[in-house]
């Protein structure tokens, strides 16, 4: 099994919206920190993670079409909208380009996870000062053990695609200068899971979604309701097996 994470941040330029610019950058940095940690599966930063900032649509599509791995994780942080005509969510890549979620699903990977932290309405998102800038992910696992657990869990998963959205259609996704509320909830709830007594040492994507949704609703001043689509399930976080 092999894997690749494509992290796309579209923060615009700081002179256009300094708060939004900082928040998107923190989202990408925190997601990278999570992935390379044993908790996130100990992804290799140089060979398994690719970060794009305000990319063109053509460059994103070119990368997606060249992806040749078993499992791909695509994350987006930035502005988005939902089209009733195409019934698809569109993500703003830069000042002129946007890409649909369906276009992100064009890779040949048999297992795909898409996570979108963006609005799904024409309205702009709300901002406040609520988050934490740099997140840390502590773990007793070493890198090799974490990778072994992740790959072992992934191999037993059915092929298919999961899409996670930070809000439902026609809703706004809230954020502040430290990142999207949903992205922060996803990582903070996963951190809490590593400290809890659980039956399994694998946090599945669907359980991570459930935990993060609950965390978001209990800890952030937002009315957004996250949404998940897809029948399959993949590993999201790893921890040491409990005796």
Phi, psi and omega in degrees: 000138172227164190212162177209137175248126177248110183255117184248119176242129179236079186274004187063211179244148185300330180288341179277317180199094187295322180296312180297320179302312181294319183297315180296318179299320177294322179302313181294318180294318181292323179293320177297315179300318179297313185295318183282347178282155174303328178299320182275357179111004176055054176290146177280123186296328185273324186252342185243358181231130177232125181250135179237138180236120183048050184284163172279158179297319182297322180291322178295313180296323179297317178295315181298318181289339179269351181296129181223064180229165180286324185228126177236135175245121178243124180240138177231136173230125181160205179273150177209169177209161178245134180255124177285337180290315182259351183054048181220156177264132181248137185247129182280115183273324180200197184294337185238335187253146169221159182223144180272158178297322178299327178289335177287346184265020185269003179287164181272004183295138181281338179235123184225134175237122178246126176237122184240118173251088183199160176294156174233037177215167181285346181282154177278156184282163179271155179228148173205191180242097191221339191267186174241134187289295184259121179264149177238149182231098182274147181201149175271355180281146170270169186299312184296319179294319178298314179298320179299312179299318183296309182295321180298318178291321183295321182298331182275356182276146175289154175288152179151191184228142173237134174242126177245127178246144180286349179204167178278171175302141179073012177249159173263151176252122185278153181202170172217192185291351178257005175123177180290140180299322181290316179301316178298319179295322180299316182282320181293321178290327177292323175298319178297322179298322181296335182266349184272159174275117183227161180288327184242152175266008177246123174266114181286161179300318181291324177290322176298321177297314180298314180296317183291325178296316178296318179297317180301313184291333182269340189237352183234145180278071182216151179257002181296145180238110180299158183222143177234140179230137179126142184266343183274177182212141181230162174290143178242314180226156184230147172214172181293141178294137181269142182286000000 
